[in-house]
Amino acid sequence: MAQSFDISATADGQATVYVRWGLGPTDYSVTYCGWNIDDVTFTGVSTFEKGDLNCDGLLNGFDIDPFVMVMQDQEPYDEYYTQYPDCNHMLADINGDGDINGFDIDPFVELMSE
């Protein structure tokens, strides 16, 4: 039986989210050989576009400084989150490879020139 859970109230705006589940209480009334969890998928939906590092809803020159800040900062991106607490540093992963590094610079410049 497929299940879906909305964890946005907890997960929104967080750089990292941990999910844990466990087997609840049981009794003698239902006996099976075990239980299985498979095909687990976590899906995030961003309200901001990649490159919008100041999270003002626009991709423009005001995103350059926060982009550079993320490129120079390191986990946990304290300086960035101090200035942009409601943003996600992963908006700087322009090429979508899961890392923020020099390979994101050219795609960021391309986004800025569109």
C-alpha positions as CSV (number, residue, x, y, z in Angstrom):
1,M,0.0,0.0,0.0
2,A,1.5,3.3,-1.1
3,Q,1.9,6.0,1.6
4,S,2.7,9.7,1.2
5,F,3.8,12.1,4.0
6,D,4.2,15.8,3.7
7,I,7.1,16.8,5.9
8,S,7.4,20.4,4.6
9,A,6.5,21.9,7.9
10,T,9.7,20.4,9.3
11,A,11.9,20.3,6.2
12,D,11.3,23.6,4.5
13,G,14.4,25.8,4.6
14,Q,16.6,23.2,6.1
15,A,20.0,22.4,4.5
16,T,19.8,18.9,5.9
17,V,16.8,16.7,6.9
18,Y,17.0,13.4,8.6
19,V,14.1,10.9,8.4
20,R,13.7,7.9,10.8
21,W,11.0,5.3,11.0
22,G,10.5,2.3,13.2
23,L,8.1,-0.5,13.9
24,G,5.3,0.5,16.2
25,P,3.6,-1.6,18.9
26,T,2.2,-4.9,17.9
27,D,0.0,-7.5,19.5
28,Y,-1.2,-11.1,18.8
29,S,-4.2,-10.1,16.6
30,V,-2.1,-9.6,13.4
31,T,0.7,-11.9,12.6
32,Y,2.8,-11.8,9.5
33,C,6.3,-13.0,8.6
34,G,7.7,-9.5,8.7
35,W,7.3,-6.1,7.0
36,N,9.1,-4.4,4.1
37,I,9.8,-0.9,3.2
38,D,10.9,-0.3,-0.4
39,D,10.8,2.2,-3.1
40,V,11.3,5.1,-0.7
41,T,11.4,8.5,-2.5
42,F,12.0,11.9,-1.0
43,T,11.0,14.8,-3.3
44,G,11.7,18.5,-2.6
45,V,10.1,21.4,-4.3
46,S,11.9,24.7,-4.3
47,T,10.0,27.9,-4.6
48,F,13.1,29.6,-5.8
49,E,15.0,29.1,-9.1
50,K,18.6,27.9,-9.2
51,G,20.9,30.9,-9.0
52,D,18.5,33.0,-7.0
53,L,20.9,33.0,-4.0
54,N,19.3,36.0,-2.2
55,C,15.8,34.4,-2.6
56,D,14.1,37.5,-3.7
57,G,12.3,35.6,-6.5
58,L,14.5,37.3,-9.2
59,L,17.7,36.1,-10.9
60,N,19.7,39.3,-11.3
61,G,22.9,41.0,-10.3
62,F,21.9,41.0,-6.7
63,D,22.6,37.2,-6.7
64,I,26.2,37.5,-7.6
65,D,27.5,38.4,-4.1
66,P,25.6,35.6,-2.4
67,F,26.8,33.1,-5.1
68,V,30.4,34.1,-4.5
69,M,29.7,33.8,-0.7
70,V,28.5,30.2,-1.1
71,M,31.4,29.4,-3.4
72,Q,33.9,30.7,-0.8
73,D,32.1,29.5,2.4
74,Q,32.1,25.9,3.6
75,E,29.7,23.7,5.5
76,P,27.6,24.7,7.4
77,Y,27.6,27.9,5.4
78,D,27.3,30.1,8.5
79,E,28.0,33.4,6.8
80,Y,25.5,32.7,4.0
81,Y,22.7,31.6,6.4
82,T,23.4,34.6,8.6
83,Q,22.6,36.9,5.7
84,Y,20.0,34.7,3.9
85,P,18.4,32.6,6.6
86,D,15.4,31.6,4.5
87,C,17.5,30.5,1.4
88,N,19.1,27.2,0.5
89,H,22.8,27.2,-0.4
90,M,22.1,24.4,-2.9
91,L,20.6,27.0,-5.2
92,A,24.2,27.6,-6.1
93,D,24.5,24.0,-7.5
94,I,23.7,25.3,-11.0
95,N,24.8,22.3,-12.9
96,G,22.9,19.9,-10.7
97,D,25.7,17.5,-9.8
98,G,25.1,17.7,-6.1
99,D,28.3,19.7,-5.4
100,I,29.0,23.4,-5.3
101,N,32.3,24.1,-6.9
102,G,34.0,25.8,-9.9
103,F,31.9,23.8,-12.3
104,D,28.9,25.9,-11.3
105,I,30.4,29.2,-12.3
106,D,29.9,29.0,-16.1
107,P,26.3,27.8,-15.8
108,F,25.7,30.6,-13.3
109,V,27.1,33.2,-15.7
110,E,24.9,31.7,-18.5
111,L,21.8,32.0,-16.2
112,M,22.6,35.6,-15.5
113,S,22.9,36.4,-19.2
114,E,19.5,35.0,-20.2
